[in-house]
Amino acid sequence: MWRLLRHRQLNPFKFRRQVPFQSFILDFVCFEKRLVVEIDGSQHASSGRDEARDAILTGEDFRISRYWNNDVLQRPNSVLEDILARLVET
């Protein structure tokens, strides 16, 4: 995923990866648009910890987009299109 997001490939949006925020590590974040992108495996399917984390991030005016590992590996263009749509919707 980082290979697809780095170097402002979704110009003009800049992403950072593995960003410490409060007590969390955010997979990818665009601070300009307050968008957090999380790439998850199946262990996150019904995670109460993720729900609590999302509530805290939402309280800080972030939006969260979650994608499955398999989607990133098998359909990276679809994931990028969705991320771009989320970036421009605000």
Biopython code that builds the backbone (N, CA, C, O; Angstrom):
import numpy as np
from Bio.PDB.StructureBuilder import StructureBuilder

atoms = [
    (1, "MET", "N", (0.824, -1.187, 0.000)),
    (1, "MET", "CA", (0.000, 0.000, 0.000)),
    (1, "MET", "C", (0.869, 1.251, 0.000)),
    (1, "MET", "O", (0.569, 2.226, -0.690)),
    (2, "TRP", "N", (1.937, 1.218, 0.771)),
    (2, "TRP", "CA", (2.803, 2.398, 0.836)),
    (2, "TRP", "C", (3.373, 2.731, -0.535)),
    (2, "TRP", "O", (3.492, 3.904, -0.890)),
    (3, "ARG", "N", (3.722, 1.722, -1.296)),
    (3, "ARG", "CA", (4.242, 1.945, -2.645)),
    (3, "ARG", "C", (3.227, 2.720, -3.493)),
    (3, "ARG", "O", (3.610, 3.488, -4.376)),
    (4, "LEU", "N", (1.942, 2.520, -3.224)),
    (4, "LEU", "CA", (0.894, 3.190, -4.003)),
    (4, "LEU", "C", (0.573, 4.595, -3.501)),
    (4, "LEU", "O", (0.071, 5.422, -4.262)),
    (5, "LEU", "N", (0.857, 4.873, -2.233)),
    (5, "LEU", "CA", (0.486, 6.164, -1.650)),
    (5, "LEU", "C", (1.634, 7.164, -1.534)),
    (5, "LEU", "O", (1.402, 8.373, -1.501)),
    (6, "ARG", "N", (2.842, 6.678, -1.473)),
    (6, "ARG", "CA", (3.968, 7.581, -1.199)),
    (6, "ARG", "C", (4.253, 8.524, -2.363)),
    (6, "ARG", "O", (3.734, 8.361, -3.466)),
    (7, "HIS", "N", (5.077, 9.495, -2.086)),
    (7, "HIS", "CA", (5.520, 10.478, -3.081)),
    (7, "HIS", "C", (4.356, 11.215, -3.754)),
    (7, "HIS", "O", (4.415, 11.546, -4.939)),
    (8, "ARG", "N", (3.308, 11.462, -2.981)),
    (8, "ARG", "CA", (2.146, 12.212, -3.492)),
    (8, "ARG", "C", (1.595, 11.636, -4.791)),
    (8, "ARG", "O", (1.219, 12.381, -5.696)),
    (9, "GLN", "N", (1.549, 10.319, -4.880)),
    (9, "GLN", "CA", (1.023, 9.692, -6.089)),
    (9, "GLN", "C", (-0.459, 9.998, -6.278)),
    (9, "GLN", "O", (-0.971, 9.932, -7.395)),
    (10, "LEU", "N", (-1.148, 10.332, -5.186)),
    (10, "LEU", "CA", (-2.525, 10.811, -5.291)),
    (10, "LEU", "C", (-2.479, 12.331, -5.180)),
    (10, "LEU", "O", (-3.109, 12.927, -4.308)),
    (11, "ASN", "N", (-1.730, 12.931, -6.068)),
    (11, "ASN", "CA", (-1.456, 14.360, -6.060)),
    (11, "ASN", "C", (-2.746, 15.159, -5.943)),
    (11, "ASN", "O", (-3.694, 14.870, -6.673)),
    (12, "PRO", "N", (-2.824, 16.112, -5.094)),
    (12, "PRO", "CA", (-1.788, 16.734, -4.280)),
    (12, "PRO", "C", (-1.745, 16.205, -2.844)),
    (12, "PRO", "O", (-1.143, 16.842, -1.980)),
    (13, "PHE", "N", (-2.359, 15.075, -2.577)),
    (13, "PHE", "CA", (-2.520, 14.600, -1.207)),
    (13, "PHE", "C", (-1.288, 13.853, -0.716)),
    (13, "PHE", "O", (-0.789, 12.939, -1.373)),
    (14, "LYS", "N", (-0.813, 14.262, 0.450)),
    (14, "LYS", "CA", (0.368, 13.652, 1.042)),
    (14, "LYS", "C", (-0.047, 12.694, 2.151)),
    (14, "LYS", "O", (-0.830, 13.042, 3.035)),
    (15, "PHE", "N", (0.489, 11.495, 2.087)),
    (15, "PHE", "CA", (0.259, 10.498, 3.132)),
    (15, "PHE", "C", (1.540, 10.249, 3.910)),
    (15, "PHE", "O", (2.645, 10.335, 3.375)),
    (16, "ARG", "N", (1.361, 9.944, 5.168)),
    (16, "ARG", "CA", (2.453, 9.455, 6.013)),
    (16, "ARG", "C", (2.068, 8.064, 6.481)),
    (16, "ARG", "O", (0.885, 7.737, 6.566)),
    (17, "ARG", "N", (3.067, 7.246, 6.785)),
    (17, "ARG", "CA", (2.772, 5.885, 7.238)),
    (17, "ARG", "C", (3.308, 5.652, 8.631)),
    (17, "ARG", "O", (4.251, 6.302, 9.080)),
    (18, "GLN", "N", (2.668, 4.688, 9.311)),
    (18, "GLN", "CA", (3.064, 4.287, 10.663)),
    (18, "GLN", "C", (3.220, 5.504, 11.568)),
    (18, "GLN", "O", (4.275, 5.720, 12.164)),
    (19, "VAL", "N", (2.154, 6.293, 11.660)),
    (19, "VAL", "CA", (2.184, 7.555, 12.382)),
    (19, "VAL", "C", (1.674, 7.359, 13.810)),
    (19, "VAL", "O", (0.546, 6.906, 14.000)),
    (20, "PRO", "N", (2.482, 7.689, 14.812)),
    (20, "PRO", "CA", (1.985, 7.642, 16.192)),
    (20, "PRO", "C", (0.948, 8.749, 16.397)),
    (20, "PRO", "O", (1.168, 9.901, 16.024)),
    (21, "PHE", "N", (-0.174, 8.380, 16.990)),
    (21, "PHE", "CA", (-1.216, 9.347, 17.322)),
    (21, "PHE", "C", (-1.869, 8.875, 18.611)),
    (21, "PHE", "O", (-2.464, 7.799, 18.665)),
    (22, "GLN", "N", (-1.749, 9.699, 19.652)),
    (22, "GLN", "CA", (-2.173, 9.314, 20.998)),
    (22, "GLN", "C", (-1.531, 7.969, 21.322)),
    (22, "GLN", "O", (-0.306, 7.851, 21.286)),
    (23, "SER", "N", (-2.328, 6.962, 21.634)),
    (23, "SER", "CA", (-1.738, 5.659, 21.979)),
    (23, "SER", "C", (-1.832, 4.673, 20.816)),
    (23, "SER", "O", (-1.735, 3.464, 21.024)),
    (24, "PHE", "N", (-2.017, 5.170, 19.613)),
    (24, "PHE", "CA", (-2.187, 4.316, 18.440)),
    (24, "PHE", "C", (-1.065, 4.532, 17.436)),
    (24, "PHE", "O", (-0.346, 5.531, 17.478)),
    (25, "ILE", "N", (-0.937, 3.573, 16.540)),
    (25, "ILE", "CA", (-0.094, 3.730, 15.358)),
    (25, "ILE", "C", (-1.046, 3.644, 14.163)),
    (25, "ILE", "O", (-1.679, 2.613, 13.935)),
    (26, "LEU", "N", (-1.136, 4.723, 13.414)),
    (26, "LEU", "CA", (-2.007, 4.765, 12.247)),
    (26, "LEU", "C", (-1.251, 4.211, 11.046)),
    (26, "LEU", "O", (-0.114, 4.610, 10.794)),
    (27, "ASP", "N", (-1.866, 3.302, 10.306)),
    (27, "ASP", "CA", (-1.183, 2.713, 9.152)),
    (27, "ASP", "C", (-0.772, 3.800, 8.159)),
    (27, "ASP", "O", (0.404, 3.937, 7.824)),
    (28, "PHE", "N", (-1.755, 4.567, 7.695)),
    (28, "PHE", "CA", (-1.498, 5.654, 6.749)),
    (28, "PHE", "C", (-2.441, 6.796, 7.092)),
    (28, "PHE", "O", (-3.590, 6.564, 7.466)),
    (29, "VAL", "N", (-1.960, 8.027, 6.965)),
    (29, "VAL", "CA", (-2.815, 9.168, 7.274)),
    (29, "VAL", "C", (-2.493, 10.340, 6.360)),
    (29, "VAL", "O", (-1.332, 10.643, 6.086)),
    (30, "CYS", "N", (-3.552, 10.988, 5.899)),
    (30, "CYS", "CA", (-3.439, 12.257, 5.182)),
    (30, "CYS", "C", (-3.981, 13.313, 6.147)),
    (30, "CYS", "O", (-5.193, 13.438, 6.324)),
    (31, "PHE", "N", (-3.076, 14.068, 6.766)),
    (31, "PHE", "CA", (-3.505, 15.046, 7.763)),
    (31, "PHE", "C", (-4.300, 16.181, 7.143)),
    (31, "PHE", "O", (-5.219, 16.710, 7.768)),
    (32, "GLU", "N", (-3.961, 16.556, 5.936)),
    (32, "GLU", "CA", (-4.665, 17.646, 5.264)),
    (32, "GLU", "C", (-6.167, 17.354, 5.162)),
    (32, "GLU", "O", (-6.991, 18.245, 5.370)),
    (33, "LYS", "N", (-6.514, 16.121, 4.845)),
    (33, "LYS", "CA", (-7.917, 15.733, 4.693)),
    (33, "LYS", "C", (-8.440, 14.945, 5.891)),
    (33, "LYS", "O", (-9.587, 14.498, 5.888)),
    (34, "ARG", "N", (-7.602, 14.773, 6.915)),
    (34, "ARG", "CA", (-8.001, 14.064, 8.145)),
    (34, "ARG", "C", (-8.535, 12.668, 7.824)),
    (34, "ARG", "O", (-9.546, 12.234, 8.375)),
    (35, "LEU", "N", (-7.840, 11.979, 6.928)),
    (35, "LEU", "CA", (-8.243, 10.634, 6.508)),
    (35, "LEU", "C", (-7.201, 9.621, 6.959)),
    (35, "LEU", "O", (-6.018, 9.733, 6.639)),
    (36, "VAL", "N", (-7.670, 8.631, 7.709)),
    (36, "VAL", "CA", (-6.831, 7.528, 8.154)),
    (36, "VAL", "C", (-7.179, 6.314, 7.303)),
    (36, "VAL", "O", (-8.353, 5.981, 7.143)),
    (37, "VAL", "N", (-6.162, 5.656, 6.758)),
    (37, "VAL", "CA", (-6.348, 4.438, 5.977)),
    (37, "VAL", "C", (-5.736, 3.290, 6.769)),
    (37, "VAL", "O", (-4.548, 3.299, 7.091)),
    (38, "GLU", "N", (-6.567, 2.307, 7.073)),
    (38, "GLU", "CA", (-6.119, 1.138, 7.823)),
    (38, "GLU", "C", (-6.214, -0.090, 6.933)),
    (38, "GLU", "O", (-7.220, -0.303, 6.256)),
    (39, "ILE", "N", (-5.170, -0.889, 6.938)),
    (39, "ILE", "CA", (-5.128, -2.142, 6.191)),
    (39, "ILE", "C", (-5.153, -3.258, 7.221)),
    (39, "ILE", "O", (-4.249, -3.369, 8.049)),
    (40, "ASP", "N", (-6.190, -4.084, 7.167)),
    (40, "ASP", "CA", (-6.415, -5.072, 8.221)),
    (40, "ASP", "C", (-6.502, -6.487, 7.690)),
    (40, "ASP", "O", (-6.856, -6.727, 6.536)),
    (41, "GLY", "N", (-6.170, -7.410, 8.566)),
    (41, "GLY", "CA", (-6.374, -8.829, 8.314)),
    (41, "GLY", "C", (-7.665, -9.280, 8.969)),
    (41, "GLY", "O", (-8.384, -8.478, 9.565)),
    (42, "SER", "N", (-7.952, -10.556, 8.857)),
    (42, "SER", "CA", (-9.224, -11.091, 9.353)),
    (42, "SER", "C", (-9.390, -10.976, 10.861)),
    (42, "SER", "O", (-10.518, -11.028, 11.352)),
    (43, "GLN", "N", (-8.309, -10.821, 11.609)),
    (43, "GLN", "CA", (-8.417, -10.704, 13.055)),
    (43, "GLN", "C", (-9.148, -9.432, 13.473)),
    (43, "GLN", "O", (-9.545, -9.294, 14.630)),
    (44, "HIS", "N", (-9.325, -8.514, 12.546)),
    (44, "HIS", "CA", (-10.003, -7.253, 12.843)),
    (44, "HIS", "C", (-11.482, -7.279, 12.450)),
    (44, "HIS", "O", (-12.159, -6.253, 12.523)),
    (45, "ALA", "N", (-11.981, -8.426, 12.041)),
    (45, "ALA", "CA", (-13.346, -8.503, 11.505)),
    (45, "ALA", "C", (-14.397, -7.963, 12.469)),
    (45, "ALA", "O", (-15.312, -7.256, 12.047)),
    (46, "SER", "N", (-14.285, -8.273, 13.714)),
    (46, "SER", "CA", (-15.269, -7.769, 14.694)),
    (46, "SER", "C", (-14.538, -7.374, 15.973)),
    (46, "SER", "O", (-14.831, -7.879, 17.057)),
    (47, "SER", "N", (-13.597, -6.475, 15.825)),
    (47, "SER", "CA", (-12.739, -6.092, 16.928)),
    (47, "SER", "C", (-13.333, -4.918, 17.714)),
    (47, "SER", "O", (-13.547, -3.833, 17.173)),
    (48, "GLY", "N", (-13.590, -5.159, 18.982)),
    (48, "GLY", "CA", (-14.054, -4.084, 19.853)),
    (48, "GLY", "C", (-12.997, -3.009, 20.030)),
    (48, "GLY", "O", (-13.326, -1.833, 20.186)),
    (49, "ARG", "N", (-11.739, -3.400, 20.008)),
    (49, "ARG", "CA", (-10.654, -2.422, 20.118)),
    (49, "ARG", "C", (-10.665, -1.462, 18.931)),
    (49, "ARG", "O", (-10.425, -0.265, 19.089)),
    (50, "ASP", "N", (-10.947, -1.997, 17.736)),
    (50, "ASP", "CA", (-11.011, -1.133, 16.554)),
    (50, "ASP", "C", (-12.180, -0.162, 16.658)),
    (50, "ASP", "O", (-12.059, 0.999, 16.265)),
    (51, "GLU", "N", (-13.304, -0.624, 17.181)),
    (51, "GLU", "CA", (-14.457, 0.263, 17.345)),
    (51, "GLU", "C", (-14.136, 1.400, 18.303)),
    (51, "GLU", "O", (-14.479, 2.552, 18.040)),
    (52, "ALA", "N", (-13.477, 1.079, 19.415)),
    (52, "ALA", "CA", (-13.103, 2.108, 20.391)),
    (52, "ALA", "C", (-12.095, 3.084, 19.782)),
    (52, "ALA", "O", (-12.192, 4.296, 19.972)),
    (53, "ARG", "N", (-11.143, 2.542, 19.060)),
    (53, "ARG", "CA", (-10.137, 3.376, 18.391)),
    (53, "ARG", "C", (-10.792, 4.303, 17.372)),
    (53, "ARG", "O", (-10.471, 5.490, 17.306)),
    (54, "ASP", "N", (-11.714, 3.753, 16.575)),
    (54, "ASP", "CA", (-12.412, 4.564, 15.576)),
    (54, "ASP", "C", (-13.203, 5.686, 16.238)),
    (54, "ASP", "O", (-13.264, 6.797, 15.711)),
    (55, "ALA", "N", (-13.803, 5.407, 17.379)),
    (55, "ALA", "CA", (-14.568, 6.436, 18.095)),
    (55, "ALA", "C", (-13.653, 7.574, 18.537)),
    (55, "ALA", "O", (-14.022, 8.745, 18.443)),
    (56, "ILE", "N", (-12.476, 7.235, 19.014)),
    (56, "ILE", "CA", (-11.522, 8.266, 19.448)),
    (56, "ILE", "C", (-11.051, 9.079, 18.244)),
    (56, "ILE", "O", (-10.995, 10.307, 18.309)),
    (57, "LEU", "N", (-10.715, 8.406, 17.154)),
    (57, "LEU", "CA", (-10.253, 9.114, 15.957)),
    (57, "LEU", "C", (-11.353, 9.987, 15.368)),
    (57, "LEU", "O", (-11.088, 11.105, 14.925)),
    (58, "THR", "N", (-12.570, 9.491, 15.358)),
    (58, "THR", "CA", (-13.697, 10.280, 14.866)),
    (58, "THR", "C", (-13.907, 11.513, 15.748)),
    (58, "THR", "O", (-14.228, 12.594, 15.254)),
    (59, "GLY", "N", (-13.724, 11.338, 17.050)),
    (59, "GLY", "CA", (-13.817, 12.468, 17.972)),
    (59, "GLY", "C", (-12.762, 13.529, 17.721)),
    (59, "GLY", "O", (-12.937, 14.686, 18.103)),
    (60, "GLU", "N", (-11.671, 13.143, 17.082)),
    (60, "GLU", "CA", (-10.600, 14.074, 16.717)),
    (60, "GLU", "C", (-10.760, 14.555, 15.269)),
    (60, "GLU", "O", (-9.820, 15.094, 14.684)),
    (61, "ASP", "N", (-11.941, 14.360, 14.701)),
    (61, "ASP", "CA", (-12.285, 14.796, 13.340)),
    (61, "ASP", "C", (-11.556, 14.049, 12.231)),
    (61, "ASP", "O", (-11.334, 14.604, 11.155)),
    (62, "PHE", "N", (-11.185, 12.806, 12.479)),
    (62, "PHE", "CA", (-10.631, 11.963, 11.426)),
    (62, "PHE", "C", (-11.745, 11.106, 10.840)),
    (62, "PHE", "O", (-12.711, 10.765, 11.522)),
    (63, "ARG", "N", (-11.593, 10.770, 9.575)),
    (63, "ARG", "CA", (-12.427, 9.753, 8.937)),
    (63, "ARG", "C", (-11.540, 8.534, 8.755)),
    (63, "ARG", "O", (-10.340, 8.666, 8.514)),
    (64, "ILE", "N", (-12.122, 7.350, 8.868)),
    (64, "ILE", "CA", (-11.354, 6.116, 8.791)),
    (64, "ILE", "C", (-11.851, 5.284, 7.622)),
    (64, "ILE", "O", (-13.051, 5.051, 7.472)),
    (65, "SER", "N", (-10.920, 4.843, 6.803)),
    (65, "SER", "CA", (-11.223, 3.900, 5.718)),
    (65, "SER", "C", (-10.434, 2.632, 5.993)),
    (65, "SER", "O", (-9.212, 2.665, 6.136)),
    (66, "ARG", "N", (-11.142, 1.520, 6.065)),
    (66, "ARG", "CA", (-10.499, 0.227, 6.321)),
    (66, "ARG", "C", (-10.599, -0.654, 5.080)),
    (66, "ARG", "O", (-11.630, -0.710, 4.409)),
    (67, "TYR", "N", (-9.501, -1.333, 4.801)),
    (67, "TYR", "CA", (-9.449, -2.242, 3.665)),
    (67, "TYR", "C", (-8.812, -3.551, 4.128)),
    (67, "TYR", "O", (-7.924, -3.565, 4.981)),
    (68, "TRP", "N", (-9.284, -4.631, 3.551)),
    (68, "TRP", "CA", (-8.709, -5.941, 3.858)),
    (68, "TRP", "C", (-7.383, -6.103, 3.118)),
    (68, "TRP", "O", (-7.198, -5.575, 2.021)),
    (69, "ASN", "N", (-6.472, -6.839, 3.735)),
    (69, "ASN", "CA", (-5.187, -7.141, 3.103)),
    (69, "ASN", "C", (-5.390, -7.697, 1.694)),
    (69, "ASN", "O", (-4.721, -7.273, 0.752)),
    (70, "ASN", "N", (-6.316, -8.647, 1.557)),
    (70, "ASN", "CA", (-6.540, -9.280, 0.251)),
    (70, "ASN", "C", (-6.978, -8.276, -0.800)),
    (70, "ASN", "O", (-6.582, -8.390, -1.960)),
    (71, "ASP", "N", (-7.787, -7.295, -0.418)),
    (71, "ASP", "CA", (-8.216, -6.285, -1.384)),
    (71, "ASP", "C", (-7.031, -5.469, -1.885)),
    (71, "ASP", "O", (-6.930, -5.169, -3.075)),
    (72, "VAL", "N", (-6.143, -5.117, -0.977)),
    (72, "VAL", "CA", (-4.968, -4.332, -1.358)),
    (72, "VAL", "C", (-4.075, -5.134, -2.292)),
    (72, "VAL", "O", (-3.520, -4.590, -3.247)),
    (73, "LEU", "N", (-3.937, -6.420, -2.019)),
    (73, "LEU", "CA", (-3.061, -7.261, -2.838)),
    (73, "LEU", "C", (-3.691, -7.635, -4.172)),
    (73, "LEU", "O", (-3.000, -7.693, -5.189)),
    (74, "GLN", "N", (-5.000, -7.891, -4.177)),
    (74, "GLN", "CA", (-5.638, -8.400, -5.390)),
    (74, "GLN", "C", (-6.315, -7.322, -6.227)),
    (74, "GLN", "O", (-6.463, -7.480, -7.439)),
    (75, "ARG", "N", (-6.730, -6.221, -5.586)),
    (75, "ARG", "CA", (-7.432, -5.162, -6.318)),
    (75, "ARG", "C", (-6.918, -3.781, -5.912)),
    (75, "ARG", "O", (-7.706, -2.939, -5.480)),
    (76, "PRO", "N", (-5.630, -3.535, -6.040)),
    (76, "PRO", "CA", (-5.067, -2.267, -5.564)),
    (76, "PRO", "C", (-5.667, -1.043, -6.254)),
    (76, "PRO", "O", (-5.839, -0.004, -5.616)),
    (77, "ASN", "N", (-5.987, -1.143, -7.533)),
    (77, "ASN", "CA", (-6.568, 0.018, -8.222)),
    (77, "ASN", "C", (-7.928, 0.389, -7.656)),
    (77, "ASN", "O", (-8.248, 1.572, -7.539)),
    (78, "SER", "N", (-8.727, -0.598, -7.306)),
    (78, "SER", "CA", (-10.034, -0.327, -6.696)),
    (78, "SER", "C", (-9.880, 0.349, -5.347)),
    (78, "SER", "O", (-10.630, 1.267, -5.017)),
    (79, "VAL", "N", (-8.916, -0.101, -4.575)),
    (79, "VAL", "CA", (-8.663, 0.510, -3.273)),
    (79, "VAL", "C", (-8.222, 1.961, -3.459)),
    (79, "VAL", "O", (-8.710, 2.851, -2.763)),
    (80, "LEU", "N", (-7.311, 2.201, -4.386)),
    (80, "LEU", "CA", (-6.856, 3.571, -4.645)),
    (80, "LEU", "C", (-7.989, 4.469, -5.123)),
    (80, "LEU", "O", (-8.077, 5.624, -4.706)),
    (81, "GLU", "N", (-8.847, 3.962, -5.980)),
    (81, "GLU", "CA", (-9.990, 4.750, -6.441)),
    (81, "GLU", "C", (-10.893, 5.123, -5.276)),
    (81, "GLU", "O", (-11.386, 6.249, -5.205)),
    (82, "ASP", "N", (-11.110, 4.187, -4.368)),
    (82, "ASP", "CA", (-11.944, 4.465, -3.209)),
    (82, "ASP", "C", (-11.296, 5.503, -2.301)),
    (82, "ASP", "O", (-11.969, 6.408, -1.808)),
    (83, "ILE", "N", (-9.990, 5.373, -2.081)),
    (83, "ILE", "CA", (-9.277, 6.348, -1.249)),
    (83, "ILE", "C", (-9.356, 7.733, -1.890)),
    (83, "ILE", "O", (-9.623, 8.715, -1.199)),
    (84, "LEU", "N", (-9.133, 7.822, -3.175)),
    (84, "LEU", "CA", (-9.210, 9.109, -3.865)),
    (84, "LEU", "C", (-10.610, 9.703, -3.749)),
    (84, "LEU", "O", (-10.755, 10.907, -3.540)),
    (85, "ALA", "N", (-11.620, 8.886, -3.881)),
    (85, "ALA", "CA", (-12.999, 9.370, -3.734)),
    (85, "ALA", "C", (-13.225, 9.926, -2.326)),
    (85, "ALA", "O", (-13.893, 10.947, -2.161)),
    (86, "ARG", "N", (-12.675, 9.262, -1.324)),
    (86, "ARG", "CA", (-12.801, 9.745, 0.059)),
    (86, "ARG", "C", (-12.052, 11.065, 0.254)),
    (86, "ARG", "O", (-12.500, 11.930, 1.006)),
    (87, "LEU", "N", (-10.927, 11.213, -0.416)),
    (87, "LEU", "CA", (-10.148, 12.437, -0.286)),
    (87, "LEU", "C", (-10.851, 13.646, -0.887)),
    (87, "LEU", "O", (-10.772, 14.740, -0.328)),
    (88, "VAL", "N", (-11.522, 13.478, -1.988)),
    (88, "VAL", "CA", (-12.125, 14.606, -2.679)),
    (88, "VAL", "C", (-13.560, 14.879, -2.243)),
    (88, "VAL", "O", (-14.146, 15.871, -2.677)),
    (89, "GLU", "N", (-14.140, 14.034, -1.403)),
    (89, "GLU", "CA", (-15.537, 14.239, -1.006)),
    (89, "GLU", "C", (-15.722, 15.338, 0.010)),
    (89, "GLU", "O", (-16.859, 15.711, 0.299)),
    (90, "THR", "N", (-14.649, 15.873, 0.565)),
    (90, "THR", "CA", (-14.806, 16.962, 1.540)),
    (90, "THR", "C", (-14.335, 18.266, 0.956)),
    (90, "THR", "O", (-14.389, 19.298, 1.626)),
]
sb = StructureBuilder()
sb.init_structure("model")
sb.init_model(0)
sb.init_chain("A")
sb.init_seg("    ")
for serial, (resi, resn, name, xyz) in enumerate(atoms, 1):
    if name == "N":
        sb.init_residue(resn, " ", resi, " ")
    sb.init_atom(name, np.array(xyz, "f"), 0.0, 1.0, " ", f" {name:<3s}", serial, name[0])
structure = sb.get_structure()
